[in-house]
Amino acid sequence: MKAPVPVAAPGTLQQASDPCNLCGSGEVRVLAQRDRHGDPLQTVMCTGCGLVRCDPMPDPAALDDYYRERYRIDYKQQVAPSRRHILRAGRVALDRLARLPRLAPIADRAGRALDIGAGGGEFAYLLGRTRGLAVTGIEPNEGYASHARRVLGLDLMVSPLHEARPAEGAFDLVTMFHVLEHLRDPEAALARVAAWLAPGGIAVVEVPNVEATCQAPGHLFHAAHLYNFNAASLERLALKVGLEPVACWHSSDFGNVSLTLRRAAGAALPVPPPSLPMAMPSNAARVWRVRSGHVSWRHHATLQPLARALRRIGSRVGESLTLRQLPADPRAMLDRVCDRWIAAGSAAGG
């Protein structure tokens, strides 16, 4: 996927190639010219609402091809998940499961769930194993989807989100962890989620937080993230498609924001509230203040870079030690990790 060439210095006001996906405004302020790897990528913020995106957007067909064939290789250097990646993804999945009773109480009720962007299938597998749900997944990458279906036995649609065709109202729970920021049309994606939810159903959406300062300023944006949200822009986009925000949560380092959304209990498809304003100039001012105030010298003057590096090293050492104790089979590995998690929770609860 070829990155756009930057054309203006950070802080410049200009007209974007396309109107804002949230408020429809065409005016943007340039935030950055390069991605986290130093490659050309123009990232802009809508001055009308604060939604951040790359500009111009990549070609839709090229984007589908990229996620089908290249994304996992670029991001993980693998055509299918390695044992280390399975362990890491399994632990992340269990952390998400630990939050589900608070974020999505419906997950404790027998029903059907959809995990969008299922990757290697670790979360979908553990969700079904621990909550008793019938879980379906959507994953565009052929290598990771094949692994999830063959090794974990998952029911998986191998498709870009915009081409998937689940039945309307089919799911009590829809999860979308770190997917929305990759999509060319997040409004249309959330509208699909609303249609796939059963009346009264719950969706949990998690994205990177554009207000995060836990990483170096130059490491925030990259070509695979077409959009960047904060809590306000994510909530307003959900309201625009008729989903009701019921809970919002930030990770401990403020790097991610999670939102619980509900489809109305009536039989009809949800509709946006009448006269809901999409413009949020105060949110745009807030995002600009946070991003322009997060500068390299100030970031590196804190202990955050050292702490992140030490956590990363410690995590990798711990993973290597744990992998020696786990079965080679990916499914058996996830089962063992899950059993330990359940036992630890029972011990803590007792």
TAJO-V800788 format. One record per run of one state. SS is the DSSP state (~ for helix, > for strand, _ for the rest). FROM is the first residue (numbers start at 0). TO is the last residue. Records with the same first field share a line. If there is no record, write none. Layout:
SS=FROM-TO, FROM-TO
This chain:
_=0-11, 15-25, 34-38, 46-50, 54-58, 76-81, 103-103, 108-110, 116-120, 131-132, 139-140, 152-153, 158-159, 163-169, 177-178, 182-184, 209-215, 219-225, 229-229, 240-242, 250-254, 262-279, 293-294, 300-302, 325-328, 349-349
>=12-14, 26-33, 39-45, 51-53, 111-115, 133-138, 154-157, 170-176, 196-208, 226-228, 243-249, 255-261
~=59-75, 82-102, 104-107, 121-130, 141-151, 160-162, 179-181, 185-195, 216-218, 230-239, 280-292, 295-299, 303-324, 329-348
